């Protein structure tokens, strides 16, 4: 019995590793946690804190979805607002972009307009250091070593921001150099931080995503917005 379970686990791992889109992008479901501190001084000191959870999924037919699962905003540690969330997806079989607004309970559809509405590669095949991947962020990044995010090996790059501060990007070669973590600090006069933003993967599941991530809710009105 143990051998059968082991064989099944190995088969499942192999199946997940072989699941790719027509462009060769690995299938995956990634959950991200986001945090942003914003510091401003316009007549008086003020700061706000945004937190959110998003889900990004890619399936074998080339469809992908970005889901804003939970978002909250607070100022001076007082919670101000939370949103019901939204989802934006590209459905490859229909070549259509669909947006779901849970706040308005509406669904809108449109033809792909921008270059990144359709699937695209984050890197060139065989790029083990994600050099081609980091070039999408700019030419001012330098290789800083390796790390692990959500159990996935990543390549760490960092570079100085033009206005002050720095940005770190952690790219995963096994996931087409998808960024699994970004950390950006903007500074004024090189010392005072004006904002600190972090997006980090908290779980990564390889293989075909769950169908319900692409399901459209029943009862929502169709919108042309």
MIPAKE-963942 format. One line per field, with one value per residue: x, y, z of N, C-alpha, C in turn; residue in three letters. Coordinates in nm, 3 decimals. Each point is the difference from the previous one (the first is absolute). Layout:
BEGIN
n.px = c(X | ...)
n.py = c(Y | ...)
n.pz = c(Z | ...)
ca.px = c(X | ...)
ca.py = c(Y | ...)
ca.pz = c(Z | ...)
c.px = c(X | ...)
c.py = c(Y | ...)
c.pz = c(Z | ...)
rest = c(ALA | ...)
***
This chain:
BEGIN
n.px = c(0.083 | 0.106 | 0.035 | -0.129 | -0.003 | 0.120 | -0.044 | -0.113 | 0.075 | 0.083 | -0.104 | -0.056 | 0.119 | 0.016 | -0.128 | 0.019 | 0.118 | -0.074 | -0.080 | -0.014 | 0.007 | -0.072 | 0.022 | -0.036 | -0.098 | 0.067 | -0.088 | -0.074 | -0.008 | 0.013 | 0.013 | -0.031 | 0.085 | -0.075 | 0.098 | -0.062 | 0.110 | -0.087 | 0.110 | -0.081 | 0.033 | -0.129 | 0.064 | 0.035 | 0.058 | 0.007 | -0.060 | 0.007 | -0.079 | 0.045 | -0.093 | 0.048 | -0.088 | 0.086 | -0.071 | 0.107 | -0.075 | 0.072 | -0.087 | -0.008 | -0.123 | 0.077 | -0.109 | -0.025 | 0.012 | -0.038 | 0.001 | -0.068 | 0.055 | 0.089 | -0.060 | 0.090 | -0.054 | 0.108 | -0.038 | 0.125 | 0.018 | -0.079 | -0.071 | 0.021 | 0.053 | -0.094 | 0.052 | -0.104 | 0.094 | 0.087 | -0.027 | 0.118 | -0.061 | 0.095 | -0.106 | 0.099 | -0.090 | -0.040 | 0.128 | -0.038 | -0.003 | -0.012 | -0.078 | 0.022 | -0.103 | 0.054 | 0.057 | 0.007 | 0.053 | 0.108 | -0.026 | 0.121 | -0.015 | 0.120 | 0.028 | 0.101 | 0.049 | 0.050 | 0.131 | -0.024 | -0.101 | 0.085 | 0.012 | 0.104 | 0.119 | 0.032 | 0.045 | 0.124 | -0.032 | 0.022 | -0.071 | 0.112 | 0.048 | -0.093 | 0.111 | -0.059 | -0.030 | 0.118 | 0.034 | -0.106 | 0.079 | 0.100 | 0.090 | -0.060 | -0.042 | 0.044 | 0.067 | -0.084 | -0.024 | -0.016 | -0.125 | -0.093 | -0.105 | -0.076 | 0.122 | 0.002 | 0.104 | 0.060 | 0.009 | 0.087 | -0.076 | 0.084 | -0.061 | 0.074 | -0.094 | -0.042 | -0.115 | 0.068 | 0.075 | -0.066 | 0.019 | -0.059 | 0.044 | -0.086 | 0.074 | -0.100 | 0.120 | -0.045 | -0.034 | 0.089 | 0.077 | -0.109 | -0.034 | 0.066 | 0.088 | -0.059 | 0.103 | -0.077 | 0.107 | -0.089 | 0.104 | -0.014 | 0.078 | -0.030 | -0.085 | -0.091 | -0.058 | -0.044 | 0.052 | -0.062 | 0.031 | -0.078 | 0.032 | -0.056 | 0.045 | -0.119 | -0.038 | 0.058 | -0.101 | 0.073 | -0.019 | -0.096 | -0.035 | -0.059 | -0.097 | -0.027 | 0.131 | -0.042 | -0.074 | -0.102 | -0.017 | -0.097 | -0.088 | 0.123 | -0.016 | -0.031 | 0.125 | -0.009 | 0.012)
n.py = c(-0.121 | -0.004 | -0.110 | -0.038 | 0.038 | -0.061 | -0.105 | 0.010 | 0.017 | -0.097 | -0.077 | 0.039 | -0.020 | -0.113 | -0.034 | 0.044 | -0.068 | -0.093 | 0.054 | 0.030 | 0.131 | 0.035 | 0.107 | -0.103 | 0.081 | -0.028 | -0.099 | 0.090 | -0.005 | 0.132 | -0.007 | 0.129 | 0.043 | 0.109 | 0.087 | 0.113 | 0.058 | 0.099 | 0.077 | 0.093 | 0.117 | 0.025 | 0.091 | -0.128 | -0.064 | -0.089 | -0.113 | -0.089 | -0.103 | -0.055 | -0.093 | -0.104 | -0.084 | -0.046 | -0.051 | -0.060 | -0.032 | -0.100 | -0.022 | -0.128 | 0.048 | 0.058 | -0.041 | 0.122 | 0.006 | 0.125 | -0.050 | 0.114 | -0.088 | 0.084 | 0.117 | 0.062 | 0.114 | 0.050 | 0.096 | 0.025 | -0.119 | 0.086 | -0.111 | 0.031 | -0.091 | -0.087 | -0.069 | -0.021 | 0.068 | -0.046 | -0.028 | -0.016 | -0.048 | -0.072 | -0.019 | -0.087 | -0.094 | 0.106 | 0.004 | -0.001 | 0.127 | -0.063 | 0.096 | -0.048 | 0.081 | -0.050 | 0.120 | 0.009 | -0.117 | 0.029 | -0.031 | 0.033 | 0.013 | -0.026 | 0.044 | -0.085 | 0.097 | -0.021 | 0.021 | 0.040 | 0.030 | -0.037 | -0.134 | 0.015 | -0.024 | -0.033 | -0.111 | -0.007 | -0.106 | -0.072 | 0.108 | -0.051 | 0.114 | -0.022 | 0.001 | -0.081 | -0.066 | 0.024 | -0.021 | -0.071 | -0.008 | -0.017 | 0.086 | 0.050 | -0.125 | -0.046 | -0.106 | -0.046 | -0.106 | -0.103 | -0.045 | -0.009 | -0.001 | -0.023 | -0.036 | 0.110 | -0.060 | 0.111 | 0.089 | 0.054 | 0.101 | 0.101 | 0.116 | 0.110 | 0.062 | 0.054 | -0.004 | -0.112 | -0.077 | -0.115 | -0.092 | -0.101 | -0.086 | -0.094 | -0.051 | -0.078 | -0.054 | -0.077 | 0.129 | -0.019 | -0.002 | -0.060 | 0.126 | -0.062 | 0.100 | 0.112 | 0.077 | 0.107 | 0.076 | 0.097 | 0.077 | 0.095 | 0.070 | -0.123 | 0.059 | 0.096 | -0.110 | -0.005 | -0.118 | -0.105 | -0.070 | -0.102 | -0.078 | -0.101 | -0.101 | -0.042 | -0.032 | -0.109 | -0.018 | -0.103 | 0.007 | -0.067 | 0.128 | 0.027 | -0.072 | -0.006 | 0.005 | -0.073 | -0.047 | 0.034 | 0.092 | -0.073 | 0.058 | 0.011 | 0.131 | -0.002 | 0.044 | 0.120 | 0.020)
n.pz = c(0.000 | 0.083 | -0.070 | 0.007 | 0.130 | 0.016 | -0.071 | 0.071 | 0.110 | -0.042 | -0.035 | 0.116 | 0.060 | -0.069 | 0.024 | 0.126 | -0.003 | -0.061 | 0.090 | -0.129 | -0.023 | -0.108 | 0.079 | 0.079 | 0.039 | 0.113 | 0.013 | 0.061 | 0.132 | 0.000 | 0.131 | -0.016 | 0.091 | 0.014 | 0.011 | 0.028 | 0.045 | 0.016 | -0.012 | 0.045 | -0.051 | 0.002 | 0.068 | 0.001 | 0.098 | -0.097 | 0.035 | -0.099 | 0.021 | -0.112 | 0.014 | -0.061 | -0.051 | -0.087 | -0.098 | -0.046 | -0.106 | -0.048 | -0.100 | -0.033 | -0.012 | 0.094 | 0.064 | 0.049 | 0.132 | 0.031 | 0.122 | 0.024 | 0.082 | 0.050 | 0.024 | 0.074 | 0.046 | 0.059 | 0.085 | 0.039 | -0.057 | -0.063 | 0.002 | -0.127 | -0.080 | -0.036 | -0.097 | -0.080 | -0.065 | -0.087 | -0.127 | -0.058 | -0.107 | -0.057 | -0.079 | -0.010 | 0.036 | 0.074 | 0.035 | 0.126 | 0.039 | 0.116 | 0.045 | 0.121 | 0.024 | 0.110 | 0.000 | -0.134 | 0.025 | -0.071 | -0.127 | -0.040 | -0.132 | -0.047 | -0.121 | -0.009 | 0.074 | 0.121 | -0.010 | 0.126 | -0.083 | -0.094 | 0.010 | 0.078 | -0.054 | 0.126 | -0.060 | -0.046 | -0.074 | 0.111 | 0.036 | 0.048 | -0.040 | -0.093 | -0.073 | -0.088 | 0.112 | 0.058 | -0.127 | 0.030 | 0.104 | -0.087 | -0.044 | 0.110 | -0.027 | 0.119 | -0.040 | 0.095 | -0.078 | 0.081 | -0.004 | 0.093 | -0.081 | 0.105 | 0.038 | -0.074 | -0.058 | 0.040 | -0.100 | 0.086 | -0.045 | -0.006 | 0.016 | -0.015 | 0.070 | -0.116 | 0.068 | 0.022 | 0.075 | 0.011 | -0.095 | 0.065 | -0.091 | 0.038 | -0.098 | -0.041 | -0.025 | 0.098 | 0.018 | -0.097 | 0.109 | 0.046 | 0.028 | 0.095 | -0.012 | 0.036 | 0.019 | 0.016 | 0.015 | 0.009 | -0.025 | 0.089 | -0.078 | -0.050 | 0.085 | -0.019 | 0.049 | -0.124 | -0.036 | 0.052 | -0.107 | 0.038 | -0.101 | 0.068 | -0.075 | 0.044 | -0.124 | -0.046 | -0.086 | -0.033 | -0.131 | -0.060 | -0.010 | 0.115 | -0.059 | 0.131 | -0.016 | -0.103 | 0.100 | -0.079 | 0.094 | 0.048 | -0.080 | -0.048 | -0.003 | -0.127 | -0.004 | -0.060 | 0.131)
ca.px = c(-0.083 | 0.090 | 0.063 | -0.099 | -0.012 | 0.121 | -0.004 | -0.099 | 0.056 | 0.100 | -0.072 | -0.063 | 0.106 | 0.043 | -0.109 | -0.001 | 0.117 | -0.017 | -0.113 | 0.047 | -0.083 | 0.059 | 0.124 | 0.100 | -0.006 | -0.049 | -0.128 | 0.022 | -0.089 | 0.086 | -0.069 | 0.092 | -0.037 | 0.050 | 0.001 | 0.058 | -0.005 | 0.015 | 0.024 | -0.011 | -0.003 | -0.060 | -0.067 | 0.013 | 0.046 | -0.109 | 0.045 | -0.104 | 0.050 | -0.085 | 0.031 | -0.085 | 0.035 | -0.039 | 0.026 | 0.035 | -0.004 | 0.022 | -0.036 | 0.070 | -0.047 | 0.048 | -0.081 | 0.054 | -0.090 | 0.053 | -0.112 | 0.022 | -0.081 | -0.031 | 0.074 | -0.038 | 0.077 | -0.009 | 0.078 | 0.031 | -0.037 | -0.145 | -0.049 | -0.091 | -0.086 | 0.034 | -0.072 | -0.051 | 0.091 | -0.028 | 0.080 | 0.022 | 0.050 | 0.006 | -0.048 | 0.063 | -0.087 | -0.084 | 0.085 | -0.074 | 0.036 | -0.120 | 0.021 | -0.107 | 0.000 | -0.088 | -0.062 | -0.117 | -0.063 | -0.010 | 0.098 | 0.022 | 0.084 | 0.055 | 0.107 | 0.134 | 0.047 | 0.139 | 0.089 | 0.002 | -0.131 | 0.017 | 0.118 | 0.132 | 0.108 | 0.075 | 0.142 | 0.032 | 0.024 | 0.136 | 0.063 | 0.009 | 0.016 | -0.111 | 0.051 | -0.099 | -0.118 | 0.020 | 0.008 | -0.133 | -0.010 | 0.095 | 0.140 | 0.079 | 0.000 | 0.120 | -0.020 | 0.039 | 0.008 | -0.117 | -0.082 | -0.117 | -0.126 | -0.110 | 0.055 | 0.048 | 0.127 | -0.011 | 0.119 | -0.024 | 0.057 | -0.036 | 0.052 | -0.037 | -0.106 | 0.049 | -0.032 | 0.047 | -0.048 | 0.043 | -0.099 | 0.048 | -0.089 | 0.038 | -0.057 | 0.006 | 0.030 | -0.087 | -0.134 | 0.017 | 0.052 | -0.105 | 0.042 | -0.069 | 0.007 | 0.055 | 0.008 | 0.041 | 0.006 | 0.025 | 0.050 | 0.016 | 0.130 | 0.085 | -0.010 | -0.137 | -0.082 | -0.133 | -0.087 | 0.062 | -0.095 | 0.048 | -0.089 | 0.072 | -0.077 | -0.011 | -0.019 | 0.014 | -0.047 | 0.027 | -0.101 | -0.124 | -0.074 | -0.136 | -0.094 | -0.081 | 0.068 | -0.040 | -0.146 | -0.068 | -0.110 | -0.136 | -0.083 | 0.062 | -0.047 | 0.098 | 0.030 | 0.087 | 0.105)
ca.py = c(0.121 | 0.115 | 0.015 | 0.059 | 0.141 | 0.066 | 0.007 | 0.102 | 0.133 | 0.029 | 0.026 | 0.131 | 0.101 | 0.004 | 0.062 | 0.143 | 0.061 | -0.003 | 0.083 | 0.127 | 0.064 | -0.013 | 0.075 | -0.063 | 0.055 | -0.101 | 0.023 | 0.023 | 0.086 | 0.067 | 0.093 | 0.107 | 0.097 | 0.132 | 0.100 | 0.128 | 0.114 | 0.125 | 0.112 | 0.129 | 0.119 | 0.112 | 0.076 | -0.075 | -0.137 | -0.097 | -0.123 | -0.100 | -0.137 | -0.085 | -0.142 | -0.073 | -0.136 | -0.025 | -0.134 | -0.001 | -0.139 | -0.022 | -0.137 | -0.055 | 0.052 | 0.137 | 0.094 | 0.035 | 0.083 | 0.073 | 0.020 | 0.078 | -0.076 | 0.080 | 0.125 | 0.088 | 0.122 | 0.062 | 0.124 | 0.015 | -0.127 | -0.013 | -0.060 | 0.090 | -0.062 | -0.129 | -0.020 | -0.135 | -0.069 | -0.004 | -0.097 | 0.029 | -0.124 | -0.017 | -0.133 | -0.028 | -0.058 | 0.105 | 0.117 | 0.111 | 0.042 | 0.010 | 0.059 | -0.024 | 0.099 | -0.052 | 0.112 | 0.037 | -0.125 | 0.014 | -0.068 | 0.071 | -0.074 | 0.080 | -0.064 | 0.039 | 0.125 | 0.025 | -0.111 | -0.098 | -0.062 | -0.141 | -0.058 | 0.031 | -0.055 | 0.091 | -0.015 | -0.088 | -0.136 | -0.034 | 0.110 | -0.050 | 0.111 | 0.093 | 0.128 | 0.053 | 0.036 | 0.125 | 0.112 | 0.061 | 0.097 | 0.107 | -0.040 | 0.045 | -0.103 | -0.080 | -0.131 | 0.003 | -0.133 | -0.086 | -0.006 | -0.087 | 0.064 | -0.097 | -0.130 | -0.001 | 0.072 | 0.125 | 0.080 | 0.133 | 0.115 | 0.128 | 0.119 | 0.127 | 0.075 | 0.132 | 0.106 | -0.036 | -0.129 | -0.116 | -0.103 | -0.137 | -0.088 | -0.140 | -0.067 | -0.146 | -0.061 | -0.115 | 0.050 | 0.095 | 0.124 | 0.081 | 0.061 | -0.054 | 0.101 | 0.131 | 0.088 | 0.132 | 0.108 | 0.133 | 0.092 | 0.141 | 0.050 | -0.114 | -0.045 | -0.017 | -0.084 | 0.050 | -0.117 | -0.132 | -0.093 | -0.138 | -0.104 | -0.125 | -0.123 | -0.076 | -0.141 | -0.029 | -0.133 | -0.030 | -0.083 | 0.065 | 0.066 | -0.046 | 0.063 | 0.105 | 0.128 | 0.061 | -0.002 | 0.129 | -0.009 | 0.007 | 0.110 | 0.130 | 0.067 | 0.027 | 0.142 | 0.037 | 0.089)
ca.pz = c(0.000 | 0.008 | -0.131 | -0.090 | 0.033 | -0.045 | -0.145 | -0.036 | 0.029 | -0.102 | -0.125 | 0.011 | -0.010 | -0.139 | -0.077 | 0.027 | -0.062 | -0.145 | -0.039 | -0.054 | -0.101 | -0.134 | -0.007 | 0.086 | 0.135 | 0.095 | 0.068 | 0.143 | 0.078 | 0.097 | 0.089 | 0.042 | 0.104 | -0.037 | 0.107 | -0.042 | 0.091 | -0.074 | 0.091 | -0.069 | 0.086 | -0.072 | 0.105 | 0.124 | -0.020 | -0.021 | -0.064 | -0.021 | -0.015 | -0.084 | -0.001 | -0.095 | -0.040 | -0.139 | -0.053 | -0.141 | -0.048 | -0.143 | -0.034 | -0.115 | -0.130 | -0.016 | 0.077 | 0.131 | 0.079 | 0.115 | 0.092 | 0.120 | 0.094 | 0.119 | 0.003 | 0.109 | 0.011 | 0.132 | 0.019 | 0.141 | 0.062 | 0.004 | -0.124 | -0.071 | -0.101 | -0.056 | -0.125 | -0.022 | -0.090 | -0.143 | -0.074 | -0.140 | -0.060 | -0.145 | -0.036 | -0.130 | -0.104 | -0.059 | -0.024 | 0.059 | 0.135 | 0.082 | 0.132 | 0.096 | 0.109 | 0.106 | 0.068 | -0.079 | -0.047 | -0.146 | -0.085 | -0.127 | -0.094 | -0.110 | -0.078 | 0.047 | -0.061 | 0.032 | -0.031 | 0.108 | 0.019 | -0.035 | 0.067 | -0.053 | 0.079 | 0.084 | -0.028 | -0.111 | 0.047 | 0.042 | 0.074 | 0.137 | 0.094 | -0.026 | -0.053 | -0.094 | 0.079 | 0.074 | -0.094 | -0.009 | 0.109 | -0.025 | -0.019 | 0.114 | 0.103 | 0.010 | 0.060 | 0.141 | 0.058 | -0.005 | 0.122 | -0.014 | 0.034 | 0.000 | -0.034 | -0.139 | -0.019 | -0.076 | -0.022 | 0.057 | -0.069 | 0.064 | -0.067 | 0.061 | -0.066 | -0.043 | 0.095 | 0.134 | 0.046 | -0.077 | -0.029 | -0.007 | -0.075 | 0.016 | -0.116 | 0.009 | -0.130 | -0.028 | -0.032 | -0.109 | 0.061 | 0.063 | 0.126 | 0.117 | 0.106 | -0.031 | 0.117 | -0.048 | 0.097 | -0.057 | 0.103 | -0.033 | 0.044 | 0.027 | 0.140 | 0.049 | -0.088 | -0.036 | -0.014 | 0.008 | -0.060 | -0.008 | -0.050 | 0.020 | -0.014 | 0.125 | -0.037 | -0.143 | -0.037 | -0.140 | -0.065 | -0.047 | 0.108 | 0.027 | -0.095 | 0.060 | -0.008 | -0.127 | -0.010 | 0.012 | 0.096 | -0.054 | 0.048 | -0.020 | -0.121 | -0.104 | -0.009 | -0.111 | 0.053)
c.px = c(0.087 | 0.067 | -0.094 | -0.016 | 0.121 | 0.002 | -0.100 | 0.052 | 0.102 | -0.067 | -0.064 | 0.102 | 0.046 | -0.105 | -0.002 | 0.115 | -0.016 | -0.114 | 0.051 | -0.099 | 0.061 | 0.131 | 0.111 | 0.004 | -0.053 | -0.136 | 0.026 | -0.115 | 0.082 | -0.084 | 0.103 | -0.060 | 0.066 | -0.010 | 0.064 | -0.021 | 0.028 | 0.013 | -0.006 | 0.003 | -0.045 | -0.084 | 0.008 | 0.041 | -0.118 | 0.061 | -0.117 | 0.065 | -0.103 | 0.046 | -0.095 | 0.051 | -0.051 | 0.038 | 0.025 | 0.008 | 0.014 | -0.036 | 0.053 | -0.047 | 0.045 | -0.083 | 0.071 | -0.096 | 0.079 | -0.119 | 0.045 | -0.090 | -0.043 | 0.087 | -0.052 | 0.093 | -0.019 | 0.086 | 0.016 | -0.055 | -0.151 | -0.048 | -0.102 | -0.095 | 0.053 | -0.083 | -0.042 | 0.086 | -0.046 | 0.087 | 0.011 | 0.062 | 0.001 | -0.039 | 0.046 | -0.094 | -0.087 | 0.079 | -0.069 | 0.052 | -0.128 | 0.037 | -0.124 | 0.016 | -0.098 | -0.068 | -0.129 | -0.080 | -0.025 | 0.112 | 0.011 | 0.097 | 0.050 | 0.105 | 0.136 | 0.051 | 0.150 | 0.084 | -0.001 | -0.139 | 0.005 | 0.125 | 0.129 | 0.105 | 0.068 | 0.149 | 0.019 | 0.030 | 0.147 | 0.072 | 0.003 | 0.016 | -0.110 | 0.049 | -0.100 | -0.126 | 0.017 | 0.008 | -0.136 | -0.019 | 0.094 | 0.142 | 0.087 | 0.007 | 0.128 | -0.032 | 0.054 | 0.005 | -0.131 | -0.071 | -0.112 | -0.124 | -0.112 | 0.049 | 0.057 | 0.133 | -0.018 | 0.137 | -0.031 | 0.076 | -0.039 | 0.064 | -0.051 | -0.111 | 0.050 | -0.026 | 0.050 | -0.063 | 0.046 | -0.118 | 0.070 | -0.104 | 0.054 | -0.072 | 0.024 | 0.027 | -0.094 | -0.142 | 0.008 | 0.043 | -0.111 | 0.056 | -0.082 | 0.010 | 0.057 | -0.003 | 0.057 | -0.007 | 0.032 | 0.041 | 0.007 | 0.130 | 0.094 | -0.013 | -0.143 | -0.082 | -0.135 | -0.099 | 0.085 | -0.103 | 0.064 | -0.112 | 0.077 | -0.092 | -0.001 | -0.033 | 0.010 | -0.043 | 0.025 | -0.109 | -0.123 | -0.075 | -0.140 | -0.097 | -0.079 | 0.068 | -0.040 | -0.152 | -0.057 | -0.119 | -0.137 | -0.072 | 0.061 | -0.049 | 0.114 | 0.018 | 0.094 | 0.113 | 0.136)
c.py = c(0.126 | 0.025 | 0.064 | 0.149 | 0.079 | 0.017 | 0.106 | 0.140 | 0.039 | 0.034 | 0.137 | 0.111 | 0.015 | 0.067 | 0.150 | 0.070 | 0.008 | 0.088 | 0.137 | 0.054 | -0.024 | 0.077 | -0.061 | 0.054 | -0.105 | 0.038 | 0.018 | 0.080 | 0.060 | 0.098 | 0.100 | 0.079 | 0.132 | 0.095 | 0.127 | 0.104 | 0.127 | 0.114 | 0.130 | 0.113 | 0.117 | 0.080 | -0.068 | -0.143 | -0.095 | -0.127 | -0.098 | -0.136 | -0.081 | -0.144 | -0.070 | -0.140 | -0.020 | -0.143 | 0.012 | -0.145 | -0.005 | -0.144 | -0.039 | 0.054 | 0.144 | 0.104 | 0.033 | 0.094 | 0.065 | 0.036 | 0.082 | -0.057 | 0.082 | 0.123 | 0.087 | 0.120 | 0.056 | 0.125 | 0.021 | -0.119 | -0.017 | -0.051 | 0.091 | -0.073 | -0.136 | -0.021 | -0.145 | -0.078 | 0.002 | -0.107 | 0.046 | -0.123 | 0.009 | -0.144 | -0.031 | -0.058 | 0.104 | 0.124 | 0.126 | 0.028 | 0.023 | 0.060 | -0.022 | 0.098 | -0.047 | 0.112 | 0.040 | -0.120 | 0.006 | -0.076 | 0.078 | -0.082 | 0.096 | -0.082 | 0.042 | 0.122 | 0.018 | -0.124 | -0.106 | -0.051 | -0.149 | -0.054 | 0.040 | -0.060 | 0.109 | -0.004 | -0.084 | -0.139 | -0.023 | 0.108 | -0.036 | 0.111 | 0.105 | 0.138 | 0.062 | 0.043 | 0.133 | 0.119 | 0.065 | 0.107 | 0.118 | -0.055 | 0.034 | -0.103 | -0.083 | -0.131 | 0.000 | -0.138 | -0.077 | -0.001 | -0.100 | 0.077 | -0.102 | -0.138 | -0.011 | 0.075 | 0.122 | 0.064 | 0.142 | 0.106 | 0.126 | 0.115 | 0.125 | 0.067 | 0.140 | 0.110 | -0.025 | -0.129 | -0.112 | -0.095 | -0.135 | -0.084 | -0.142 | -0.081 | -0.151 | -0.060 | -0.114 | 0.040 | 0.110 | 0.137 | 0.093 | 0.063 | -0.057 | 0.095 | 0.128 | 0.085 | 0.133 | 0.101 | 0.130 | 0.093 | 0.142 | 0.051 | -0.114 | -0.058 | -0.035 | -0.087 | 0.066 | -0.113 | -0.127 | -0.101 | -0.139 | -0.090 | -0.131 | -0.119 | -0.074 | -0.146 | -0.012 | -0.143 | -0.019 | -0.090 | 0.080 | 0.064 | -0.060 | 0.073 | 0.116 | 0.137 | 0.077 | 0.006 | 0.140 | -0.014 | 0.015 | 0.122 | 0.137 | 0.061 | 0.020 | 0.151 | 0.024 | 0.092 | -0.065)
c.pz = c(0.000 | -0.135 | -0.100 | 0.026 | -0.046 | -0.151 | -0.046 | 0.023 | -0.104 | -0.133 | 0.002 | -0.015 | -0.144 | -0.087 | 0.019 | -0.069 | -0.151 | -0.048 | -0.043 | -0.101 | -0.137 | -0.018 | 0.084 | 0.141 | 0.095 | 0.059 | 0.150 | 0.059 | 0.112 | 0.081 | 0.054 | 0.116 | -0.034 | 0.120 | -0.053 | 0.109 | -0.080 | 0.101 | -0.080 | 0.102 | -0.083 | 0.100 | 0.135 | -0.030 | -0.013 | -0.056 | -0.007 | -0.022 | -0.078 | 0.012 | -0.097 | -0.022 | -0.142 | -0.038 | -0.150 | -0.047 | -0.151 | -0.032 | -0.138 | -0.134 | -0.025 | 0.072 | 0.132 | 0.071 | 0.113 | 0.089 | 0.119 | 0.108 | 0.120 | 0.001 | 0.114 | 0.005 | 0.141 | 0.001 | 0.149 | 0.080 | 0.017 | -0.135 | -0.065 | -0.093 | -0.038 | -0.125 | -0.014 | -0.098 | -0.145 | -0.063 | -0.144 | -0.064 | -0.152 | -0.028 | -0.141 | -0.104 | -0.071 | -0.037 | 0.050 | 0.140 | 0.078 | 0.136 | 0.086 | 0.115 | 0.107 | 0.077 | -0.071 | -0.048 | -0.152 | -0.069 | -0.130 | -0.085 | -0.108 | -0.074 | 0.056 | -0.074 | 0.019 | -0.025 | 0.109 | 0.036 | -0.030 | 0.070 | -0.068 | 0.092 | 0.082 | -0.033 | -0.125 | 0.053 | 0.036 | 0.078 | 0.149 | 0.103 | -0.016 | -0.044 | -0.096 | 0.074 | 0.071 | -0.093 | -0.022 | 0.108 | -0.020 | -0.010 | 0.119 | 0.112 | -0.006 | 0.073 | 0.143 | 0.065 | -0.013 | 0.134 | -0.026 | 0.044 | -0.016 | -0.045 | -0.141 | -0.009 | -0.090 | -0.015 | 0.046 | -0.079 | 0.078 | -0.076 | 0.068 | -0.081 | -0.035 | 0.103 | 0.140 | 0.047 | -0.093 | -0.024 | -0.007 | -0.073 | 0.010 | -0.109 | 0.009 | -0.138 | -0.036 | -0.036 | -0.106 | 0.052 | 0.049 | 0.127 | 0.116 | 0.119 | -0.058 | 0.127 | -0.046 | 0.113 | -0.075 | 0.114 | -0.053 | 0.063 | 0.039 | 0.138 | 0.038 | -0.096 | -0.028 | -0.024 | 0.007 | -0.049 | -0.009 | -0.053 | 0.005 | -0.014 | 0.133 | -0.026 | -0.152 | -0.024 | -0.150 | -0.056 | -0.038 | 0.117 | 0.017 | -0.093 | 0.061 | -0.003 | -0.126 | -0.016 | 0.018 | 0.093 | -0.067 | 0.058 | -0.015 | -0.131 | -0.099 | -0.015 | -0.117 | 0.046 | -0.011)
rest = c(UNK | UNK | UNK | UNK | UNK | UNK | UNK | UNK | UNK | UNK | UNK | UNK | UNK | UNK | UNK | UNK | UNK | UNK | UNK | UNK | UNK | UNK | UNK | UNK | UNK | UNK | UNK | UNK | UNK | UNK | UNK | UNK | UNK | UNK | UNK | UNK | UNK | UNK | UNK | UNK | UNK | UNK | UNK | UNK | UNK | UNK | UNK | UNK | UNK | UNK | UNK | UNK | UNK | UNK | UNK | UNK | UNK | UNK | UNK | UNK | UNK | UNK | UNK | UNK | UNK | UNK | UNK | UNK | UNK | UNK | UNK | UNK | UNK | UNK | UNK | UNK | UNK | UNK | UNK | UNK | UNK | UNK | UNK | UNK | UNK | UNK | UNK | UNK | UNK | UNK | UNK | UNK | UNK | UNK | UNK | UNK | UNK | UNK | UNK | UNK | UNK | UNK | UNK | UNK | UNK | UNK | UNK | UNK | UNK | UNK | UNK | UNK | UNK | UNK | UNK | UNK | UNK | UNK | UNK | UNK | UNK | UNK | UNK | UNK | UNK | UNK | UNK | UNK | UNK | UNK | UNK | UNK | UNK | UNK | UNK | UNK | UNK | UNK | UNK | UNK | UNK | UNK | UNK | UNK | UNK | UNK | UNK | UNK | UNK | UNK | UNK | UNK | UNK | UNK | UNK | UNK | UNK | UNK | UNK | UNK | UNK | UNK | UNK | UNK | UNK | UNK | UNK | UNK | UNK | UNK | UNK | UNK | UNK | UNK | UNK | UNK | UNK | UNK | UNK | UNK | UNK | UNK | UNK | UNK | UNK | UNK | UNK | UNK | UNK | UNK | UNK | UNK | UNK | UNK | UNK | UNK | UNK | UNK | UNK | UNK | UNK | UNK | UNK | UNK | UNK | UNK | UNK | UNK | UNK | UNK | UNK | UNK | UNK | UNK | UNK | UNK | UNK | UNK | UNK | UNK | UNK | UNK | UNK | UNK | UNK)
***
